[in-house]
Amino acid sequence: MRRSLSVMTLSLGVLSVLVYGFAQHRLSALTRATAAPELLISLPRFAQVLMAGGDRYLAANLAGFRVLVADTGRMNAEDYAVQAKLQRDIAWFNPVHEDNFYIGAAILPWNGELDAAQYVLRRASDARTFDWYPLFHYGFLFYHFRKDPATGAQWLLKGVPRVSNQQDAWALQNVAAAWIEKGYQTVNAATMVDAMAADSPPGAFRNYLQVRARRLRDLAALQDAATLFQARQGRSVKKLEELVSAGLIAELPKDPLGFGFGLDAAGRPILNSVAAGGQ
């Protein structure tokens, strides 16, 4: 029985090699001015493992080599689809594979393969419990490509407990706080940043987060006043000073970070992205 299984396994392996070799031979005869031959074909996962002698980690390394040596400067959409398939396979064979998630984050989403990049990074995030980088890249995909900063911030915060360097942890929380400001209702964002401050050790960074939370509460007050102004006047605010002259707030708040408050095109108060005076 064992001998029969061994013969069957060997036969499948030989067949896989022959199929792969035949495909490469046929494809090499075609005129192609895009990627190098390494990315012309993607075999099923079972065939890749058989060709690696049953070792899925070796299969991951072999597929990874094909990705590493490919000339991305000459690749088109079809080539990137093959690369995405290969990188999915690598993540399935060995989700801890470091090169795979770095390449996936750097190349795939920028070339139309966002879903594949998220698959690779999610697998790496779950497997590399000692590493916060996959979580950062995974969160960035939500922020930049999915236009979902709230979800991106949540994944960044999941990475904070994995950070051994305090400066890196603060940097990660700072980016998360900025994304929270963009992705949540202002009052909810203030509450979340306040909670982050409470979880931080006493010191400069906690104070900084508390300042960010306070400016968000000031912004929420301005937004509430602008909504009331709209209801009473039948138009949006043109200048923030109108909220004071209308008796809706006593005075305009001062942004402790120096950026100040402004209005968007619809007359809704926002946080300025440039410091007062354009500096």
Helices and strands as residue ranges (DSSP letters): H 2-28, G 37-39, H 45-51, H 56-69, G 72-74, H 77-93, H 98-107, G 109-111, H 114-127, H 133-140, I 141-145, H 149-159, G 160-162, H 166-183, H 186-199, H 204-233, H 241-245, E 261-263, E 269-271
